[in-house]
């Protein structure tokens, strides 16, 4: 582990121990990244609240004003395999505002910077699955061409999504995309991801935010995030910031939020910004499915991490 002189808190920092490279990921792009001291990095699995957090940070940084570019140009996904790394790194270097990037990598696949702020957004794995099926099953031909045909792909291509969500569930809950993962195919293991970051939640530059808490108390969570980032909200701007971070506003302005203005999905951007609800899995999963899910969670996660992922309740750090 790396020791930082003069800081007891940062005595044991996480180290990168794996490469994530497939049809979608290229974790080596981080090798070319040059952090700034005020950078913010959003940490999520797929469909856990990434776009929501991007909008919250955009509104905090720009104090409720509409940003100068669309969300996927404003908040760049560093470890996505396309577009080319040179293009992404150049865009990041050109940004003048306080940068907020996103990654879908577990902590073992990313370089860790103690000078940056990290915001982890979590969501119950069953809700992630339901949102992911909507996301994946509504792909048009564009993402398959983009991910599978762009030169440099490592490993298998992205397969078509099963038509039956229950068939997808059986694959997703029992097969990994990488040899060290056991579920989440063809995306990623949500459990390896959350546990890797949870193990370092004591670090003062990592904040855990839960999807359910954003739904329950959006204004309170926005204030908590702003305090963590040392962003002072102008008093007359707070209400408009909250309003522009509601699901209703984001759905209405979906083309500004969705990657490539929603061109990847049948039905466009409003398919990407879908329902924003939890608990839909109760109408799909059987008692046996739920028992299987709980067994997987118990095997992959520590009890405190599992409890937070399901409920959003953070334990006290002693």
ChimeraX commands (.cxc) that place a marker at each C-alpha (Angstrom):
marker #1 position 0.00,0.00,0.00 radius 0.5
marker #1 position 1.01,3.62,-0.51 radius 0.5
marker #1 position 1.78,5.83,2.46 radius 0.5
marker #1 position 1.14,9.57,2.23 radius 0.5
marker #1 position 3.40,11.55,4.54 radius 0.5
marker #1 position 1.53,13.71,7.02 radius 0.5
marker #1 position -1.83,11.99,6.66 radius 0.5
marker #1 position -2.92,9.28,9.06 radius 0.5
marker #1 position -6.25,8.90,7.25 radius 0.5
marker #1 position -4.59,8.06,3.94 radius 0.5
marker #1 position -2.04,5.59,5.26 radius 0.5
marker #1 position -3.58,2.63,3.42 radius 0.5
marker #1 position -4.91,3.52,0.01 radius 0.5
marker #1 position -6.46,1.17,-2.53 radius 0.5
marker #1 position -4.27,0.04,-5.38 radius 0.5
marker #1 position -5.24,-0.98,-8.88 radius 0.5
marker #1 position -4.81,-4.73,-9.27 radius 0.5
marker #1 position -6.86,-5.62,-12.38 radius 0.5
marker #1 position -7.49,-4.50,-15.94 radius 0.5
marker #1 position -11.05,-4.33,-17.20 radius 0.5
marker #1 position -11.07,-4.66,-20.98 radius 0.5
marker #1 position -13.89,-6.04,-23.09 radius 0.5
marker #1 position -16.35,-4.84,-25.72 radius 0.5
marker #1 position -17.30,-1.87,-23.47 radius 0.5
marker #1 position -14.49,-1.23,-20.96 radius 0.5
marker #1 position -10.90,-0.13,-21.27 radius 0.5
marker #1 position -9.66,0.66,-17.79 radius 0.5
marker #1 position -6.21,1.59,-19.13 radius 0.5
marker #1 position -7.58,4.95,-20.30 radius 0.5
marker #1 position -7.05,6.10,-16.71 radius 0.5
marker #1 position -3.29,5.83,-17.33 radius 0.5
marker #1 position -3.54,9.00,-19.45 radius 0.5
marker #1 position -5.77,10.90,-17.04 radius 0.5
marker #1 position -4.29,13.90,-15.21 radius 0.5
marker #1 position -6.33,14.71,-12.10 radius 0.5
marker #1 position -7.05,18.19,-10.85 radius 0.5
marker #1 position -7.34,18.86,-7.13 radius 0.5
marker #1 position -11.06,19.64,-7.32 radius 0.5
marker #1 position -12.11,16.80,-9.64 radius 0.5
marker #1 position -15.24,14.83,-8.76 radius 0.5
marker #1 position -15.57,11.21,-9.86 radius 0.5
marker #1 position -18.98,9.51,-9.93 radius 0.5
marker #1 position -18.87,5.79,-9.09 radius 0.5
marker #1 position -21.75,3.53,-10.09 radius 0.5
marker #1 position -22.69,0.20,-11.51 radius 0.5
marker #1 position -24.88,0.37,-14.57 radius 0.5
marker #1 position -28.41,1.66,-13.91 radius 0.5
marker #1 position -27.83,2.63,-10.28 radius 0.5
marker #1 position -28.34,6.39,-10.66 radius 0.5
marker #1 position -25.43,7.62,-12.77 radius 0.5
marker #1 position -27.37,10.10,-14.88 radius 0.5
marker #1 position -29.23,11.36,-11.82 radius 0.5
marker #1 position -25.96,12.13,-10.04 radius 0.5
marker #1 position -24.56,13.76,-13.17 radius 0.5
marker #1 position -27.54,16.09,-13.23 radius 0.5
marker #1 position -27.23,16.88,-9.51 radius 0.5
marker #1 position -23.56,17.79,-9.90 radius 0.5
marker #1 position -24.23,19.83,-13.02 radius 0.5
marker #1 position -26.87,21.84,-11.19 radius 0.5
marker #1 position -24.63,22.37,-8.14 radius 0.5
marker #1 position -21.62,23.42,-10.17 radius 0.5
marker #1 position -23.59,25.70,-12.50 radius 0.5
marker #1 position -25.93,26.89,-9.70 radius 0.5
marker #1 position -29.12,25.82,-11.44 radius 0.5
marker #1 position -28.21,27.21,-14.86 radius 0.5
marker #1 position -28.25,24.95,-17.89 radius 0.5
marker #1 position -24.71,23.74,-18.68 radius 0.5
marker #1 position -23.04,24.75,-21.95 radius 0.5
marker #1 position -23.06,21.21,-23.42 radius 0.5
marker #1 position -25.09,18.01,-23.11 radius 0.5
marker #1 position -24.59,15.61,-20.20 radius 0.5
marker #1 position -22.38,13.03,-21.92 radius 0.5
marker #1 position -20.05,15.79,-23.17 radius 0.5
marker #1 position -20.06,17.55,-19.81 radius 0.5
marker #1 position -19.48,14.49,-17.60 radius 0.5
marker #1 position -17.23,12.10,-19.51 radius 0.5
marker #1 position -17.19,8.33,-19.01 radius 0.5
marker #1 position -13.43,7.81,-18.87 radius 0.5
marker #1 position -13.19,4.02,-19.10 radius 0.5
marker #1 position -15.65,3.46,-21.92 radius 0.5
marker #1 position -13.84,1.93,-24.90 radius 0.5
marker #1 position -15.34,4.32,-27.43 radius 0.5
marker #1 position -14.74,7.05,-28.46 radius 0.5
marker #1 position -10.91,6.81,-28.63 radius 0.5
marker #1 position -8.99,7.67,-25.48 radius 0.5
marker #1 position -7.17,10.54,-27.21 radius 0.5
marker #1 position -10.49,12.22,-27.92 radius 0.5
marker #1 position -11.74,11.82,-24.35 radius 0.5
marker #1 position -8.50,12.94,-22.72 radius 0.5
marker #1 position -8.37,16.02,-24.97 radius 0.5
marker #1 position -11.94,16.97,-24.03 radius 0.5
marker #1 position -11.14,16.57,-20.34 radius 0.5
marker #1 position -8.08,18.78,-20.65 radius 0.5
marker #1 position -10.14,21.46,-22.39 radius 0.5
marker #1 position -12.81,21.67,-19.70 radius 0.5
marker #1 position -12.60,24.89,-17.66 radius 0.5
marker #1 position -15.39,24.25,-15.14 radius 0.5
marker #1 position -15.00,22.01,-12.11 radius 0.5
marker #1 position -14.86,18.60,-13.70 radius 0.5
marker #1 position -17.11,15.71,-12.77 radius 0.5
marker #1 position -16.30,12.44,-14.48 radius 0.5
marker #1 position -17.95,9.06,-14.32 radius 0.5
marker #1 position -16.65,5.52,-14.07 radius 0.5
marker #1 position -18.34,2.14,-13.86 radius 0.5
marker #1 position -15.15,0.46,-12.64 radius 0.5
marker #1 position -14.73,-1.34,-9.33 radius 0.5
marker #1 position -12.01,0.08,-7.12 radius 0.5
marker #1 position -9.55,-2.65,-8.09 radius 0.5
marker #1 position -9.62,-1.39,-11.69 radius 0.5
marker #1 position -8.99,2.32,-11.19 radius 0.5
marker #1 position -6.14,4.54,-10.07 radius 0.5
marker #1 position -7.11,6.26,-6.80 radius 0.5
marker #1 position -6.36,9.95,-6.25 radius 0.5
marker #1 position -6.54,11.28,-2.67 radius 0.5
marker #1 position -6.90,14.85,-3.98 radius 0.5
marker #1 position -10.17,14.03,-5.80 radius 0.5
marker #1 position -13.69,13.62,-4.42 radius 0.5
marker #1 position -15.56,10.36,-5.09 radius 0.5
marker #1 position -19.33,9.89,-4.94 radius 0.5
marker #1 position -20.61,6.33,-4.91 radius 0.5
marker #1 position -24.25,5.84,-5.93 radius 0.5
marker #1 position -25.81,2.51,-4.96 radius 0.5
marker #1 position -29.13,0.79,-5.60 radius 0.5
marker #1 position -30.71,-2.53,-4.67 radius 0.5
marker #1 position -29.43,-5.11,-7.15 radius 0.5
marker #1 position -32.93,-6.23,-8.07 radius 0.5
marker #1 position -33.86,-2.69,-9.06 radius 0.5
marker #1 position -30.62,-2.45,-11.03 radius 0.5
marker #1 position -31.60,-5.63,-12.87 radius 0.5
marker #1 position -35.05,-4.31,-13.82 radius 0.5
marker #1 position -33.67,-1.02,-15.09 radius 0.5
marker #1 position -30.88,-2.83,-16.92 radius 0.5
marker #1 position -33.33,-5.07,-18.76 radius 0.5
marker #1 position -35.21,-2.00,-20.03 radius 0.5
marker #1 position -31.90,-0.42,-21.04 radius 0.5
marker #1 position -30.50,-3.52,-22.78 radius 0.5
marker #1 position -33.67,-4.89,-24.36 radius 0.5
marker #1 position -34.39,-1.54,-26.03 radius 0.5
marker #1 position -31.03,-1.19,-27.75 radius 0.5
marker #1 position -31.27,-0.60,-31.47 radius 0.5
marker #1 position -28.52,-1.67,-33.91 radius 0.5
marker #1 position -26.22,1.28,-33.11 radius 0.5
marker #1 position -24.69,0.11,-29.81 radius 0.5
marker #1 position -23.99,-3.38,-31.14 radius 0.5
marker #1 position -22.11,-1.90,-34.09 radius 0.5
marker #1 position -20.33,0.57,-31.83 radius 0.5
marker #1 position -19.22,-1.91,-29.18 radius 0.5
marker #1 position -18.63,-4.96,-31.34 radius 0.5
marker #1 position -17.21,-3.52,-34.56 radius 0.5
marker #1 position -14.91,-0.78,-33.26 radius 0.5
marker #1 position -11.32,-2.05,-33.63 radius 0.5
marker #1 position -9.54,-3.06,-30.45 radius 0.5
marker #1 position -12.31,-5.05,-28.82 radius 0.5
marker #1 position -11.08,-7.57,-26.26 radius 0.5
marker #1 position -13.04,-10.81,-25.80 radius 0.5
marker #1 position -16.54,-11.69,-26.90 radius 0.5
marker #1 position -18.96,-9.26,-28.55 radius 0.5
marker #1 position -21.99,-7.89,-26.76 radius 0.5
marker #1 position -24.71,-10.50,-27.35 radius 0.5
marker #1 position -28.36,-9.67,-28.10 radius 0.5
marker #1 position -30.60,-9.27,-25.08 radius 0.5
marker #1 position -32.98,-12.17,-24.40 radius 0.5
marker #1 position -36.59,-11.27,-25.12 radius 0.5
marker #1 position -37.77,-12.79,-21.84 radius 0.5
marker #1 position -36.68,-10.89,-18.70 radius 0.5
marker #1 position -36.72,-14.13,-16.73 radius 0.5
marker #1 position -34.22,-15.67,-19.15 radius 0.5
marker #1 position -32.05,-12.60,-18.72 radius 0.5
marker #1 position -32.39,-12.93,-14.94 radius 0.5
marker #1 position -31.10,-16.51,-15.03 radius 0.5
marker #1 position -28.03,-15.37,-16.96 radius 0.5
marker #1 position -27.45,-12.16,-15.02 radius 0.5
marker #1 position -27.59,-13.74,-11.56 radius 0.5
marker #1 position -25.27,-16.65,-12.35 radius 0.5
marker #1 position -22.63,-15.58,-14.89 radius 0.5
marker #1 position -19.85,-12.98,-14.76 radius 0.5
marker #1 position -18.24,-10.90,-17.48 radius 0.5
marker #1 position -14.73,-11.34,-16.06 radius 0.5
marker #1 position -13.12,-14.44,-14.54 radius 0.5
marker #1 position -13.21,-12.91,-11.04 radius 0.5
marker #1 position -16.92,-12.02,-11.29 radius 0.5
marker #1 position -19.78,-14.46,-10.75 radius 0.5
marker #1 position -22.83,-12.48,-11.90 radius 0.5
marker #1 position -23.91,-9.47,-13.93 radius 0.5
marker #1 position -23.25,-10.76,-17.47 radius 0.5
marker #1 position -22.93,-9.21,-20.00 radius 0.5
marker #1 position -22.43,-6.00,-18.01 radius 0.5
marker #1 position -20.68,-6.28,-14.63 radius 0.5
marker #1 position -21.06,-7.69,-11.15 radius 0.5
marker #1 position -22.90,-5.12,-9.03 radius 0.5
marker #1 position -21.73,-6.89,-5.88 radius 0.5
marker #1 position -18.01,-7.01,-6.59 radius 0.5
marker #1 position -18.31,-3.36,-7.55 radius 0.5
marker #1 position -20.00,-2.12,-4.40 radius 0.5
marker #1 position -17.92,-4.21,-2.01 radius 0.5
marker #1 position -14.67,-2.96,-3.55 radius 0.5
marker #1 position -15.63,0.65,-2.80 radius 0.5
marker #1 position -17.39,-0.14,0.49 radius 0.5
marker #1 position -14.15,-1.49,1.92 radius 0.5
marker #1 position -12.74,2.05,1.74 radius 0.5
marker #1 position -15.79,4.05,2.75 radius 0.5
marker #1 position -13.86,5.36,5.79 radius 0.5
marker #1 position -11.76,7.58,3.51 radius 0.5
marker #1 position -12.94,11.19,3.83 radius 0.5
marker #1 position -12.95,11.80,0.08 radius 0.5
marker #1 position -15.55,9.07,-0.62 radius 0.5
marker #1 position -19.28,9.75,-0.13 radius 0.5
marker #1 position -21.92,7.03,-0.35 radius 0.5
marker #1 position -25.32,8.05,-1.74 radius 0.5
marker #1 position -28.24,5.68,-2.20 radius 0.5
marker #1 position -30.87,5.79,-4.96 radius 0.5
marker #1 position -33.67,5.21,-2.44 radius 0.5
marker #1 position -32.56,8.18,-0.33 radius 0.5
marker #1 position -32.50,10.42,-3.39 radius 0.5
marker #1 position -36.10,9.45,-4.00 radius 0.5
marker #1 position -37.08,9.90,-0.36 radius 0.5
marker #1 position -35.35,13.21,0.37 radius 0.5
marker #1 position -33.88,14.74,-2.77 radius 0.5
marker #1 position -33.38,18.19,-1.23 radius 0.5
marker #1 position -31.65,16.79,1.84 radius 0.5
marker #1 position -29.34,14.60,-0.22 radius 0.5
marker #1 position -28.45,17.50,-2.51 radius 0.5
marker #1 position -27.45,19.55,0.55 radius 0.5
marker #1 position -25.36,16.63,1.84 radius 0.5
marker #1 position -23.60,16.28,-1.51 radius 0.5
marker #1 position -22.97,20.03,-1.72 radius 0.5
marker #1 position -21.45,20.04,1.77 radius 0.5
marker #1 position -19.18,17.12,0.88 radius 0.5
marker #1 position -17.99,18.98,-2.23 radius 0.5
marker #1 position -17.60,22.30,-0.42 radius 0.5
marker #1 position -20.07,23.91,-2.81 radius 0.5
marker #1 position -21.98,26.87,-1.40 radius 0.5
marker #1 position -25.45,27.01,-2.89 radius 0.5
marker #1 position -26.80,30.47,-3.61 radius 0.5
marker #1 position -29.97,30.74,-1.45 radius 0.5
marker #1 position -32.17,31.87,-4.33 radius 0.5
marker #1 position -30.96,28.99,-6.52 radius 0.5
marker #1 position -31.67,26.01,-4.28 radius 0.5
marker #1 position -35.29,25.45,-5.26 radius 0.5
marker #1 position -34.52,25.52,-8.97 radius 0.5
marker #1 position -31.60,23.14,-8.44 radius 0.5
marker #1 position -33.90,20.66,-6.71 radius 0.5
marker #1 position -36.60,21.07,-9.37 radius 0.5
marker #1 position -34.15,20.40,-12.20 radius 0.5
marker #1 position -32.98,17.23,-10.43 radius 0.5
marker #1 position -36.44,15.68,-10.17 radius 0.5
marker #1 position -37.27,12.66,-12.29 radius 0.5
marker #1 position -40.14,14.56,-13.89 radius 0.5
marker #1 position -37.85,17.34,-15.09 radius 0.5
marker #1 position -35.24,14.88,-16.33 radius 0.5
marker #1 position -37.84,12.84,-18.21 radius 0.5
marker #1 position -39.19,15.99,-19.83 radius 0.5
marker #1 position -35.66,16.99,-20.87 radius 0.5
marker #1 position -34.45,13.48,-21.63 radius 0.5
marker #1 position -32.55,14.38,-24.80 radius 0.5
marker #1 position -30.25,16.61,-22.74 radius 0.5
marker #1 position -29.59,13.80,-20.25 radius 0.5
marker #1 position -29.30,10.65,-22.37 radius 0.5
marker #1 position -26.03,9.66,-24.05 radius 0.5
marker #1 position -26.00,10.62,-27.74 radius 0.5
marker #1 position -29.42,12.24,-27.20 radius 0.5
marker #1 position -30.93,8.77,-26.87 radius 0.5
marker #1 position -29.92,7.62,-30.36 radius 0.5
marker #1 position -28.90,4.22,-28.97 radius 0.5
marker #1 position -32.42,3.16,-27.91 radius 0.5
marker #1 position -35.68,2.29,-29.58 radius 0.5
marker #1 position -37.96,5.12,-28.62 radius 0.5
marker #1 position -35.06,7.49,-28.05 radius 0.5
marker #1 position -34.11,9.37,-24.90 radius 0.5
marker #1 position -37.36,8.77,-23.02 radius 0.5
marker #1 position -36.62,5.05,-23.15 radius 0.5
marker #1 position -33.28,5.72,-21.45 radius 0.5
marker #1 position -34.91,7.92,-18.78 radius 0.5
marker #1 position -37.51,5.25,-18.07 radius 0.5
marker #1 position -39.47,5.03,-14.79 radius 0.5
marker #1 position -37.07,5.92,-11.99 radius 0.5
marker #1 position -38.95,3.62,-9.60 radius 0.5
marker #1 position -37.94,0.84,-7.25 radius 0.5
marker #1 position -39.64,-2.46,-6.44 radius 0.5
marker #1 position -40.78,-3.45,-9.94 radius 0.5
marker #1 position -38.90,-6.73,-9.47 radius 0.5
marker #1 position -41.66,-7.85,-7.06 radius 0.5
marker #1 position -43.95,-8.38,-10.05 radius 0.5
marker #1 position -41.36,-10.49,-11.91 radius 0.5
marker #1 position -39.19,-12.47,-9.52 radius 0.5
marker #1 position -40.49,-15.62,-7.84 radius 0.5
marker #1 position -39.87,-16.61,-4.24 radius 0.5
marker #1 position -37.18,-18.96,-5.52 radius 0.5
marker #1 position -35.54,-16.12,-7.48 radius 0.5
marker #1 position -35.51,-13.90,-4.41 radius 0.5
marker #1 position -34.03,-16.67,-2.31 radius 0.5
marker #1 position -31.32,-17.15,-4.93 radius 0.5
marker #1 position -30.63,-13.41,-4.98 radius 0.5
marker #1 position -30.33,-13.27,-1.21 radius 0.5
marker #1 position -27.94,-16.23,-1.22 radius 0.5
marker #1 position -25.76,-14.52,-3.83 radius 0.5
marker #1 position -25.73,-11.29,-1.82 radius 0.5
marker #1 position -24.81,-13.16,1.37 radius 0.5
marker #1 position -21.95,-14.87,-0.44 radius 0.5
marker #1 position -20.57,-11.74,-2.14 radius 0.5
marker #1 position -21.11,-8.93,0.37 radius 0.5
marker #1 position -20.31,-8.25,4.00 radius 0.5
marker #1 position -23.51,-7.91,6.08 radius 0.5
marker #1 position -23.14,-4.15,6.54 radius 0.5
marker #1 position -22.60,-3.59,2.81 radius 0.5
marker #1 position -25.57,-5.82,1.95 radius 0.5
marker #1 position -27.77,-3.91,4.38 radius 0.5
marker #1 position -26.80,-0.56,2.90 radius 0.5
marker #1 position -27.31,-1.75,-0.67 radius 0.5
marker #1 position -30.85,-2.88,0.16 radius 0.5
marker #1 position -31.91,-0.05,2.47 radius 0.5
marker #1 position -29.55,2.92,2.07 radius 0.5
marker #1 position -28.91,2.94,5.82 radius 0.5
marker #1 position -25.27,3.71,6.57 radius 0.5
marker #1 position -23.69,2.18,9.67 radius 0.5
marker #1 position -21.64,4.28,12.04 radius 0.5
marker #1 position -17.93,4.19,11.33 radius 0.5
marker #1 position -16.03,3.46,14.53 radius 0.5
marker link #1:1,2 radius 0.2
marker link #1:2,3 radius 0.2
marker link #1:3,4 radius 0.2
marker link #1:4,5 radius 0.2
marker link #1:5,6 radius 0.2
marker link #1:6,7 radius 0.2
marker link #1:7,8 radius 0.2
marker link #1:8,9 radius 0.2
marker link #1:9,10 radius 0.2
marker link #1:10,11 radius 0.2
marker link #1:11,12 radius 0.2
marker link #1:12,13 radius 0.2
marker link #1:13,14 radius 0.2
marker link #1:14,15 radius 0.2
marker link #1:15,16 radius 0.2
marker link #1:16,17 radius 0.2
marker link #1:17,18 radius 0.2
marker link #1:18,19 radius 0.2
marker link #1:19,20 radius 0.2
marker link #1:20,21 radius 0.2
marker link #1:21,22 radius 0.2
marker link #1:22,23 radius 0.2
marker link #1:23,24 radius 0.2
marker link #1:24,25 radius 0.2
marker link #1:25,26 radius 0.2
marker link #1:26,27 radius 0.2
marker link #1:27,28 radius 0.2
marker link #1:28,29 radius 0.2
marker link #1:29,30 radius 0.2
marker link #1:30,31 radius 0.2
marker link #1:31,32 radius 0.2
marker link #1:32,33 radius 0.2
marker link #1:33,34 radius 0.2
marker link #1:34,35 radius 0.2
marker link #1:35,36 radius 0.2
marker link #1:36,37 radius 0.2
marker link #1:37,38 radius 0.2
marker link #1:38,39 radius 0.2
marker link #1:39,40 radius 0.2
marker link #1:40,41 radius 0.2
marker link #1:41,42 radius 0.2
marker link #1:42,43 radius 0.2
marker link #1:43,44 radius 0.2
marker link #1:44,45 radius 0.2
marker link #1:45,46 radius 0.2
marker link #1:46,47 radius 0.2
marker link #1:47,48 radius 0.2
marker link #1:48,49 radius 0.2
marker link #1:49,50 radius 0.2
marker link #1:50,51 radius 0.2
marker link #1:51,52 radius 0.2
marker link #1:52,53 radius 0.2
marker link #1:53,54 radius 0.2
marker link #1:54,55 radius 0.2
marker link #1:55,56 radius 0.2
marker link #1:56,57 radius 0.2
marker link #1:57,58 radius 0.2
marker link #1:58,59 radius 0.2
marker link #1:59,60 radius 0.2
marker link #1:60,61 radius 0.2
marker link #1:61,62 radius 0.2
marker link #1:62,63 radius 0.2
marker link #1:63,64 radius 0.2
marker link #1:64,65 radius 0.2
marker link #1:65,66 radius 0.2
marker link #1:66,67 radius 0.2
marker link #1:67,68 radius 0.2
marker link #1:68,69 radius 0.2
marker link #1:69,70 radius 0.2
marker link #1:70,71 radius 0.2
marker link #1:71,72 radius 0.2
marker link #1:72,73 radius 0.2
marker link #1:73,74 radius 0.2
marker link #1:74,75 radius 0.2
marker link #1:75,76 radius 0.2
marker link #1:76,77 radius 0.2
marker link #1:77,78 radius 0.2
marker link #1:78,79 radius 0.2
marker link #1:79,80 radius 0.2
marker link #1:80,81 radius 0.2
marker link #1:81,82 radius 0.2
marker link #1:82,83 radius 0.2
marker link #1:83,84 radius 0.2
marker link #1:84,85 radius 0.2
marker link #1:85,86 radius 0.2
marker link #1:86,87 radius 0.2
marker link #1:87,88 radius 0.2
marker link #1:88,89 radius 0.2
marker link #1:89,90 radius 0.2
marker link #1:90,91 radius 0.2
marker link #1:91,92 radius 0.2
marker link #1:92,93 radius 0.2
marker link #1:93,94 radius 0.2
marker link #1:94,95 radius 0.2
marker link #1:95,96 radius 0.2
marker link #1:96,97 radius 0.2
marker link #1:97,98 radius 0.2
marker link #1:98,99 radius 0.2
marker link #1:99,100 radius 0.2
marker link #1:100,101 radius 0.2
marker link #1:101,102 radius 0.2
marker link #1:102,103 radius 0.2
marker link #1:103,104 radius 0.2
marker link #1:104,105 radius 0.2
marker link #1:105,106 radius 0.2
marker link #1:106,107 radius 0.2
marker link #1:107,108 radius 0.2
marker link #1:108,109 radius 0.2
marker link #1:109,110 radius 0.2
marker link #1:110,111 radius 0.2
marker link #1:111,112 radius 0.2
marker link #1:112,113 radius 0.2
marker link #1:113,114 radius 0.2
marker link #1:114,115 radius 0.2
marker link #1:115,116 radius 0.2
marker link #1:116,117 radius 0.2
marker link #1:117,118 radius 0.2
marker link #1:118,119 radius 0.2
marker link #1:119,120 radius 0.2
marker link #1:120,121 radius 0.2
marker link #1:121,122 radius 0.2
marker link #1:122,123 radius 0.2
marker link #1:123,124 radius 0.2
marker link #1:124,125 radius 0.2
marker link #1:125,126 radius 0.2
marker link #1:126,127 radius 0.2
marker link #1:127,128 radius 0.2
marker link #1:128,129 radius 0.2
marker link #1:129,130 radius 0.2
marker link #1:130,131 radius 0.2
marker link #1:131,132 radius 0.2
marker link #1:132,133 radius 0.2
marker link #1:133,134 radius 0.2
marker link #1:134,135 radius 0.2
marker link #1:135,136 radius 0.2
marker link #1:136,137 radius 0.2
marker link #1:137,138 radius 0.2
marker link #1:138,139 radius 0.2
marker link #1:139,140 radius 0.2
marker link #1:140,141 radius 0.2
marker link #1:141,142 radius 0.2
marker link #1:142,143 radius 0.2
marker link #1:143,144 radius 0.2
marker link #1:144,145 radius 0.2
marker link #1:145,146 radius 0.2
marker link #1:146,147 radius 0.2
marker link #1:147,148 radius 0.2
marker link #1:148,149 radius 0.2
marker link #1:149,150 radius 0.2
marker link #1:150,151 radius 0.2
marker link #1:151,152 radius 0.2
marker link #1:152,153 radius 0.2
marker link #1:153,154 radius 0.2
marker link #1:154,155 radius 0.2
marker link #1:155,156 radius 0.2
marker link #1:156,157 radius 0.2
marker link #1:157,158 radius 0.2
marker link #1:158,159 radius 0.2
marker link #1:159,160 radius 0.2
marker link #1:160,161 radius 0.2
marker link #1:161,162 radius 0.2
marker link #1:162,163 radius 0.2
marker link #1:163,164 radius 0.2
marker link #1:164,165 radius 0.2
marker link #1:165,166 radius 0.2
marker link #1:166,167 radius 0.2
marker link #1:167,168 radius 0.2
marker link #1:168,169 radius 0.2
marker link #1:169,170 radius 0.2
marker link #1:170,171 radius 0.2
marker link #1:171,172 radius 0.2
marker link #1:172,173 radius 0.2
marker link #1:173,174 radius 0.2
marker link #1:174,175 radius 0.2
marker link #1:175,176 radius 0.2
marker link #1:176,177 radius 0.2
marker link #1:177,178 radius 0.2
marker link #1:178,179 radius 0.2
marker link #1:179,180 radius 0.2
marker link #1:180,181 radius 0.2
marker link #1:181,182 radius 0.2
marker link #1:182,183 radius 0.2
marker link #1:183,184 radius 0.2
marker link #1:184,185 radius 0.2
marker link #1:185,186 radius 0.2
marker link #1:186,187 radius 0.2
marker link #1:187,188 radius 0.2
marker link #1:188,189 radius 0.2
marker link #1:189,190 radius 0.2
marker link #1:190,191 radius 0.2
marker link #1:191,192 radius 0.2
marker link #1:192,193 radius 0.2
marker link #1:193,194 radius 0.2
marker link #1:194,195 radius 0.2
marker link #1:195,196 radius 0.2
marker link #1:196,197 radius 0.2
marker link #1:197,198 radius 0.2
marker link #1:198,199 radius 0.2
marker link #1:199,200 radius 0.2
marker link #1:200,201 radius 0.2
marker link #1:201,202 radius 0.2
marker link #1:202,203 radius 0.2
marker link #1:203,204 radius 0.2
marker link #1:204,205 radius 0.2
marker link #1:205,206 radius 0.2
marker link #1:206,207 radius 0.2
marker link #1:207,208 radius 0.2
marker link #1:208,209 radius 0.2
marker link #1:209,210 radius 0.2
marker link #1:210,211 radius 0.2
marker link #1:211,212 radius 0.2
marker link #1:212,213 radius 0.2
marker link #1:213,214 radius 0.2
marker link #1:214,215 radius 0.2
marker link #1:215,216 radius 0.2
marker link #1:216,217 radius 0.2
marker link #1:217,218 radius 0.2
marker link #1:218,219 radius 0.2
marker link #1:219,220 radius 0.2
marker link #1:220,221 radius 0.2
marker link #1:221,222 radius 0.2
marker link #1:222,223 radius 0.2
marker link #1:223,224 radius 0.2
marker link #1:224,225 radius 0.2
marker link #1:225,226 radius 0.2
marker link #1:226,227 radius 0.2
marker link #1:227,228 radius 0.2
marker link #1:228,229 radius 0.2
marker link #1:229,230 radius 0.2
marker link #1:230,231 radius 0.2
marker link #1:231,232 radius 0.2
marker link #1:232,233 radius 0.2
marker link #1:233,234 radius 0.2
marker link #1:234,235 radius 0.2
marker link #1:235,236 radius 0.2
marker link #1:236,237 radius 0.2
marker link #1:237,238 radius 0.2
marker link #1:238,239 radius 0.2
marker link #1:239,240 radius 0.2
marker link #1:240,241 radius 0.2
marker link #1:241,242 radius 0.2
marker link #1:242,243 radius 0.2
marker link #1:243,244 radius 0.2
marker link #1:244,245 radius 0.2
marker link #1:245,246 radius 0.2
marker link #1:246,247 radius 0.2
marker link #1:247,248 radius 0.2
marker link #1:248,249 radius 0.2
marker link #1:249,250 radius 0.2
marker link #1:250,251 radius 0.2
marker link #1:251,252 radius 0.2
marker link #1:252,253 radius 0.2
marker link #1:253,254 radius 0.2
marker link #1:254,255 radius 0.2
marker link #1:255,256 radius 0.2
marker link #1:256,257 radius 0.2
marker link #1:257,258 radius 0.2
marker link #1:258,259 radius 0.2
marker link #1:259,260 radius 0.2
marker link #1:260,261 radius 0.2
marker link #1:261,262 radius 0.2
marker link #1:262,263 radius 0.2
marker link #1:263,264 radius 0.2
marker link #1:264,265 radius 0.2
marker link #1:265,266 radius 0.2
marker link #1:266,267 radius 0.2
marker link #1:267,268 radius 0.2
marker link #1:268,269 radius 0.2
marker link #1:269,270 radius 0.2
marker link #1:270,271 radius 0.2
marker link #1:271,272 radius 0.2
marker link #1:272,273 radius 0.2
marker link #1:273,274 radius 0.2
marker link #1:274,275 radius 0.2
marker link #1:275,276 radius 0.2
marker link #1:276,277 radius 0.2
marker link #1:277,278 radius 0.2
marker link #1:278,279 radius 0.2
marker link #1:279,280 radius 0.2
marker link #1:280,281 radius 0.2
marker link #1:281,282 radius 0.2
marker link #1:282,283 radius 0.2
marker link #1:283,284 radius 0.2
marker link #1:284,285 radius 0.2
marker link #1:285,286 radius 0.2
marker link #1:286,287 radius 0.2
marker link #1:287,288 radius 0.2
marker link #1:288,289 radius 0.2
marker link #1:289,290 radius 0.2
marker link #1:290,291 radius 0.2
marker link #1:291,292 radius 0.2
marker link #1:292,293 radius 0.2
marker link #1:293,294 radius 0.2
marker link #1:294,295 radius 0.2
marker link #1:295,296 radius 0.2
marker link #1:296,297 radius 0.2
marker link #1:297,298 radius 0.2
marker link #1:298,299 radius 0.2
marker link #1:299,300 radius 0.2
marker link #1:300,301 radius 0.2
marker link #1:301,302 radius 0.2
marker link #1:302,303 radius 0.2
marker link #1:303,304 radius 0.2
marker link #1:304,305 radius 0.2
marker link #1:305,306 radius 0.2
marker link #1:306,307 radius 0.2
marker link #1:307,308 radius 0.2
marker link #1:308,309 radius 0.2
marker link #1:309,310 radius 0.2
marker link #1:310,311 radius 0.2
marker link #1:311,312 radius 0.2
marker link #1:312,313 radius 0.2
marker link #1:313,314 radius 0.2
marker link #1:314,315 radius 0.2
marker link #1:315,316 radius 0.2
marker link #1:316,317 radius 0.2
marker link #1:317,318 radius 0.2
view
